[in-house]
Amino acid sequence: MTQLCCDCPFFTGHGDGTDKGWCGLFDRMARESHRMTIVCEQEFEAVVIQEAAQQELEQELEAQVSEVAPEPDVDIREERAKTVEVVKVHGDQYTVFSNGNYYVVKPNEPLPQNRCECGDCYFRKLMCKHQIAVKNYLATKSNITAECINVDTNEYAVVYELSLNSCAAGEMYLDYNGSWYHNLKSESFCDQSSAIRDFESCLLELSAQ
């Protein structure tokens, strides 16, 4: 047990060459050479017990929070996202189908809990499997539109030149025998087969104009 004020963790010396200081236990002046009284010892023990009880309570609360809301397993959500299908796109809103239900995903919504209609997003404010599915969907989109295509001809074929972000991304050729050939730069697309399908769809749109 502490014997003098200078040994007490609640005592702070003034550091002015004297033995004067401040007792944080009773909020008053004290001296380093003062001996602790019975009242000091009782108060000291009460504070120590109270701090220990507070620490134990905080640890118990942390354990309860961990049990109720465990850390999300990102890998599980990534795996489950593979079963989610994007069925409709309207502007920056995406309707997805999952386990017999439809959900609207808004990836650009400022508030995390409003980016999907599911409970996982609303209550945990995390990226749910539906948002991951939309993110994966967008990663495979080529962003090819009819406006990206320039039509030209040469002695062998009709040439459809594709540009994305002002950079050449490839061409598709329709020779005069009716055969198609494509030459897309693979580094321009996450999924080249999807890009070819989008390119062909745009060409159908151009031919219908």
URJOWO-V991730 format. One record per residue. N is the residue number from 1. RES is the residue in one letter. PSI is psi in radians with two decimals (999 if undefined). BURIAL is 1 if it has 16 or more other C-alpha atoms within 10 Angstrom, else 0. Layout:
# URJOWO-V991730
n = {N:N}
res = {RES:RES}
psi = {PSI:PSI}
burial = {BURIAL:BURIAL}
This chain:
# URJOWO-V991730
n = {1:2:3:4:5:6:7:8:9:10:11:12:13:14:15:16:17:18:19:20:21:22:23:24:25:26:27:28:29:30:31:32:33:34:35:36:37:38:39:40:41:42:43:44:45:46:47:48:49:50:51:52:53:54:55:56:57:58:59:60:61:62:63:64:65:66:67:68:69:70:71:72:73:74:75:76:77:78:79:80:81:82:83:84:85:86:87:88:89:90:91:92:93:94:95:96:97:98:99:100:101:102:103:104:105:106:107:108:109:110:111:112:113:114:115:116:117:118:119:120:121:122:123:124:125:126:127:128:129:130:131:132:133:134:135:136:137:138:139:140:141:142:143:144:145:146:147:148:149:150:151:152:153:154:155:156:157:158:159:160:161:162:163:164:165:166:167:168:169:170:171:172:173:174:175:176:177:178:179:180:181:182:183:184:185:186:187:188:189:190:191:192:193:194:195:196:197:198:199:200:201:202:203:204:205:206:207:208:209}
res = {M:T:Q:L:C:C:D:C:P:F:F:T:G:H:G:D:G:T:D:K:G:W:C:G:L:F:D:R:M:A:R:E:S:H:R:M:T:I:V:C:E:Q:E:F:E:A:V:V:I:Q:E:A:A:Q:Q:E:L:E:Q:E:L:E:A:Q:V:S:E:V:A:P:E:P:D:V:D:I:R:E:E:R:A:K:T:V:E:V:V:K:V:H:G:D:Q:Y:T:V:F:S:N:G:N:Y:Y:V:V:K:P:N:E:P:L:P:Q:N:R:C:E:C:G:D:C:Y:F:R:K:L:M:C:K:H:Q:I:A:V:K:N:Y:L:A:T:K:S:N:I:T:A:E:C:I:N:V:D:T:N:E:Y:A:V:V:Y:E:L:S:L:N:S:C:A:A:G:E:M:Y:L:D:Y:N:G:S:W:Y:H:N:L:K:S:E:S:F:C:D:Q:S:S:A:I:R:D:F:E:S:C:L:L:E:L:S:A:Q}
psi = {2.47:2.40:-0.70:2.79:-0.63:-0.34:-0.16:2.31:-0.24:-0.03:2.36:2.04:2.63:-0.41:0.49:0.32:-0.14:3.09:0.33:2.66:-2.90:2.30:1.93:-0.23:-0.66:0.06:1.04:2.94:2.61:3.02:2.58:-0.60:-0.09:2.46:2.52:2.43:3.07:-0.66:-0.71:-0.81:-0.71:-0.75:-0.72:-0.84:-0.67:-0.72:-0.74:-0.75:-0.73:-0.73:-0.69:-0.71:-0.68:-0.73:-0.73:-0.69:-0.74:-0.70:-0.68:-0.72:-0.71:-0.69:-0.69:-0.72:-0.72:-0.61:-0.70:-0.74:1.36:2.80:2.32:2.54:1.78:-0.66:-0.67:-0.77:-0.70:-0.71:-0.76:-0.48:-0.40:-0.33:-0.08:2.35:2.26:2.02:-0.29:2.44:2.19:1.74:-2.18:0.41:2.38:2.16:2.20:2.72:2.23:2.18:0.71:0.06:2.70:2.45:2.52:2.18:2.28:1.50:-0.36:0.10:2.27:-0.71:2.13:-0.64:-0.17:0.13:-0.22:2.71:-0.06:2.80:-0.58:-0.72:-0.80:-0.78:-0.63:-0.28:0.69:2.92:1.85:3.07:-0.50:-0.70:-0.67:-0.69:-0.72:-0.72:-0.77:-0.66:-0.79:-0.55:-0.44:-0.14:2.46:-0.29:0.42:2.26:2.94:-0.52:-0.28:-0.07:2.29:2.27:2.32:2.93:2.70:-2.98:-0.19:-0.52:2.95:2.26:2.23:1.83:2.32:2.29:2.36:2.25:0.73:0.27:2.46:2.22:-0.07:-3.10:2.79:2.48:2.46:1.82:3.00:0.00:0.01:0.24:2.47:2.51:2.51:2.64:1.43:2.45:2.01:-0.53:-0.20:-0.17:2.52:-0.64:1.81:-0.66:-0.66:-0.65:-0.69:-0.72:-0.74:-0.68:-0.83:-0.66:-0.69:-0.61:-0.66:-0.67:-0.69:-0.70:-0.42:-0.22:999}
burial = {0:0:0:0:1:1:0:1:0:0:1:1:1:0:0:0:0:0:0:1:1:1:1:0:0:0:0:0:0:1:1:1:0:0:0:1:0:0:0:1:0:0:0:1:0:0:0:0:0:0:0:0:0:0:0:0:0:0:0:0:0:0:0:0:0:0:0:0:0:0:0:0:0:0:0:0:1:1:0:1:1:0:0:1:1:1:0:0:0:0:0:0:1:1:1:1:1:1:0:0:0:1:1:1:1:1:1:0:0:0:0:1:1:1:1:1:1:1:0:0:1:1:0:0:0:1:1:1:1:1:1:1:1:1:0:0:0:0:0:0:0:1:0:1:1:1:0:1:1:0:0:0:0:0:0:0:1:1:1:1:1:1:1:1:0:0:0:0:1:1:1:1:1:1:1:0:0:0:0:0:0:0:0:1:0:0:0:0:1:0:0:1:0:0:1:1:0:1:1:1:0:1:1:0:0:0:0:0:0}
